[in-house]
Amino acid sequence: MAEMEDSKAKSSSGSLFFNRSFTMNSTAAPESNSPKFHLLLNSPSSLNRAASISRFYNSFDSVKGKVKKLCNLFESAKSSSSPSNLASPKETSPKVVLRPSKSIAYSSSFSLSFNNSSIRLPGTEDRIVVYLTSLRGIRRTYEDCYAVKMIFRGFRVWVDERDISMDAAYKKELQSVLKEKTVSLPQVFIKGKYVGGADVIKSMFEVGELAKILDGFPRRQPGFVCQGCGDVRFVPCWNCSGSRKVFDEDEELPKRCLECNENGLIRCPDCCS
């Protein structure tokens, strides 16, 4: 009987402990959480969050208003361009007047200037002569000379290229023909007639007038290169080997070679004869 009473006492004490802990927790929880809840509601961070949320919704409403305005603008533009708002078929549309393009006018002026050219280069009625330079001192001049040279090589016609940087006599010759002291390069002569510079040749090539003028010239084989000079048009002088000096046996003194130019070069006998 004593053992039964002890076990009952233990069970009653355990239940009282459980109930006591449960009641303590249940009663303490709202008391401990209530001040925190009030602090969260009354804290400035919560107020700032509420204000930011209200600002976000206000800005969103303003964006929606702007979108509606844009939609109204597009809808009004569509309605104005609708077939109902277009002009009636009875109304006459303005007539479009076609005018000749600049290229046609240019081509006719080129042909007239070429046929009526008063500047002639004697002894070149059977060839194309181009005065140019191979020096790159002035970039624009070199690019124009190279462009004109490539245009004629595209037609595969032989061109008498007279490089004034390789022979100063060509510069004097061009000045005497054009009757000007300062001349620009390149300058082109076709069949002895003066044509013009790089701008004229490029324009004639674009409108197709140059192809008509070059129609009667013989064509070279594709990829043809002179074996004597490599298309440089000059070779070292055979008499002085490019030294520009020849030994005179009578006077036993070196003298200036009279067969080459100031650079000790002569025209290639294979392609420039």
C-alpha positions in Angstrom: 0.0 0.0 0.0 2.9 2.3 0.8 4.3 1.6 -2.7 1.0 2.5 -4.3 0.8 5.8 -2.5 4.4 6.7 -3.5 3.6 6.0 -7.2 0.5 8.2 -7.0 2.4 11.0 -5.4 5.1 10.8 -8.1 2.5 10.9 -11.0 0.6 13.8 -9.4 3.8 15.7 -9.0 4.8 15.1 -12.6 1.4 16.2 -13.9 1.6 19.3 -11.7 5.0 20.1 -13.2 3.7 19.6 -16.8 0.6 21.7 -16.1 2.7 24.3 -14.3 5.2 24.6 -17.3 2.3 24.7 -19.8 0.5 27.4 -17.9 3.7 29.4 -17.5 4.5 29.2 -21.2 0.9 29.9 -22.2 0.6 32.9 -19.9 4.1 34.3 -20.5 4.0 34.2 -24.3 1.5 36.9 -24.9 3.0 39.0 -22.1 6.5 38.7 -23.6 5.3 39.2 -27.3 3.0 42.0 -26.7 5.6 44.7 -26.0 7.6 43.5 -29.1 4.5 43.8 -31.3 3.8 47.3 -30.0 7.4 48.2 -30.6 7.3 46.9 -34.2 4.1 48.9 -34.9 5.5 52.1 -33.4 9.1 51.8 -34.9 10.2 54.3 -37.5 11.4 51.6 -39.9 7.9 50.2 -40.2 6.5 53.6 -40.9 9.1 54.1 -43.6 8.2 50.8 -45.2 4.6 51.8 -45.3 5.4 55.1 -46.8 7.7 53.5 -49.5 4.9 51.0 -50.4 2.4 53.9 -50.8 4.9 55.8 -53.0 5.5 52.7 -55.1 1.8 52.3 -55.8 1.4 56.0 -56.5 4.3 55.8 -59.1 2.8 52.7 -60.6 -0.5 54.6 -61.0 1.4 57.5 -62.7 3.1 55.1 -65.1 -0.3 53.5 -66.0 -1.6 57.0 -66.8 1.4 57.7 -69.1 0.8 54.4 -70.9 -2.8 55.2 -71.4 -1.9 58.6 -72.9 0.6 56.9 -75.3 -2.0 54.4 -76.3 -4.5 57.2 -77.0 -1.9 58.9 -79.2 -1.2 55.8 -81.2 -4.9 55.1 -81.6 -5.5 58.6 -82.9 -2.7 58.2 -85.4 -4.1 54.9 -86.6 -7.6 56.4 -87.0 -6.2 59.3 -89.0 -4.4 56.9 -91.4 -7.3 54.6 -91.8 -8.8 54.1 -95.3 -11.9 56.1 -94.3 -9.8 59.2 -93.7 -7.8 58.9 -96.9 -8.4 61.1 -99.8 -11.3 60.1 -102.1 -10.4 58.6 -105.5 -11.9 61.6 -107.2 -9.1 63.8 -105.8 -6.2 63.9 -108.2 -2.7 63.0 -106.9 0.2 65.3 -107.8 2.1 64.1 -110.9 5.7 63.0 -110.5 8.0 64.6 -113.0 10.9 62.4 -113.9 14.2 64.2 -114.5 17.4 62.8 -115.9 19.9 61.7 -113.3 23.2 63.4 -112.8 25.1 60.4 -114.2 23.4 60.8 -117.6 24.2 64.5 -117.7 27.7 63.8 -116.7 28.2 61.2 -119.4 27.1 63.5 -122.1 29.3 66.3 -120.9 32.3 64.0 -120.7 31.8 62.8 -124.3 31.5 66.4 -125.5 34.5 67.6 -123.6 36.6 64.6 -124.8 35.7 65.1 -128.5 36.1 68.8 -128.4 39.4 68.8 -126.4 41.8 71.5 -127.6 44.7 70.1 -125.5 46.6 67.5 -127.5 49.7 65.3 -126.7 51.5 64.8 -130.0 52.7 61.3 -130.9 50.2 59.4 -128.6 47.2 59.0 -130.9 47.4 55.2 -130.6 47.7 54.9 -126.8 46.6 55.9 -123.3 49.0 58.1 -121.4 48.8 58.7 -117.7 51.0 61.1 -115.9 51.3 60.0 -112.3 53.7 59.5 -109.3 54.7 56.5 -107.3 55.9 58.6 -104.3 53.7 58.6 -101.2 54.7 62.0 -99.9 51.2 63.4 -100.5 48.6 60.7 -99.5 45.7 62.0 -101.5 47.8 62.4 -104.7 49.1 58.9 -104.4 45.7 57.4 -103.8 44.3 59.2 -106.8 47.1 57.9 -109.0 46.7 54.4 -107.7 43.0 54.4 -108.3 43.3 55.6 -111.9 46.0 53.0 -112.6 43.8 50.2 -111.2 40.8 51.3 -113.2 42.7 51.0 -116.5 44.3 47.7 -115.4 40.8 46.4 -114.8 40.1 47.0 -118.5 43.3 45.1 -119.3 44.5 47.8 -121.7 48.1 48.8 -122.0 48.8 52.2 -120.5 51.8 54.4 -121.1 52.5 55.3 -117.4 54.8 58.3 -117.1 56.0 58.5 -113.6 57.3 62.0 -112.9 59.1 60.8 -109.7 61.1 58.4 -111.8 61.9 60.9 -114.6 61.7 64.7 -114.1 61.4 65.2 -117.9 57.8 64.0 -117.8 56.9 66.8 -115.4 58.3 69.4 -117.8 56.5 67.7 -120.6 53.2 67.9 -118.8 53.7 71.5 -117.8 54.4 72.5 -121.5 51.3 70.6 -122.7 48.9 72.0 -120.1 50.7 75.4 -120.2 50.7 75.6 -116.4 53.5 75.6 -113.9 51.7 73.8 -111.1 49.9 70.7 -112.3 48.0 68.1 -110.2 48.3 64.4 -110.6 47.2 62.2 -112.2 46.5 63.5 -115.7 45.1 61.3 -118.5 45.4 61.5 -122.3 43.4 59.1 -124.5 44.3 59.0 -128.2 46.3 62.1 -127.9 43.3 64.1 -126.4 43.3 65.5 -122.9 40.6 63.9 -120.6 41.3 65.1 -117.1 42.3 64.1 -113.6 41.2 61.4 -111.2 37.7 62.8 -110.5 36.9 62.8 -114.2 38.1 59.3 -114.8 36.3 57.9 -111.8 33.0 59.6 -112.9 33.4 58.3 -116.5 34.1 54.8 -115.1 30.9 54.9 -112.9 28.6 56.0 -115.7 30.1 53.6 -118.3 31.5 56.3 -120.6 35.1 55.1 -120.1 34.2 51.6 -121.3 32.9 53.0 -124.6 36.0 55.1 -125.2 38.3 52.1 -124.5 36.3 49.8 -126.7 38.8 50.0 -129.6 42.0 49.3 -127.7 43.5 45.8 -127.7 43.3 43.8 -124.5 46.1 42.1 -122.7 46.1 38.6 -121.2 44.8 38.4 -117.7 47.7 38.6 -115.2 50.2 39.7 -117.8 53.4 41.2 -116.3 56.4 42.6 -118.3 59.3 40.3 -117.9 61.8 43.1 -118.4 60.7 45.6 -115.8 57.9 44.0 -113.9 55.5 46.7 -115.0 57.7 49.4 -113.4 58.3 50.8 -116.9 61.9 51.6 -116.1 65.2 49.6 -116.0 68.8 50.5 -115.1 70.8 52.1 -117.9 72.8 49.6 -119.9 75.5 52.1 -120.8 76.4 53.2 -117.3 74.7 50.4 -115.2 72.7 53.1 -113.4 75.8 55.1 -112.2 75.1 58.0 -114.5 78.8 58.2 -115.3 80.8 57.0 -118.3 84.6 57.0 -118.6 85.8 59.0 -121.6 88.9 57.3 -123.0 90.0 60.3 -125.1 90.0 62.7 -122.2 90.5 60.0 -119.6 87.8 61.6 -117.4 84.4 60.3 -116.2 81.5 62.1 -117.8 77.8 62.2 -117.4 75.9 59.4 -119.3 73.6 60.9 -121.9 71.4 57.9 -122.3 69.7 57.8 -118.9 67.8 60.2 -116.7 68.8 61.8 -113.4 68.1 58.4 -111.6 70.3 56.3 -114.0 67.2 54.7 -115.5 65.9 54.3 -119.0 62.4 53.3 -120.4 61.8 49.6 -120.6 62.5 48.5 -124.2 60.1 45.6 -123.9 56.8 47.3 -122.9 57.5 51.0 -123.6 59.0 50.8 -127.1 
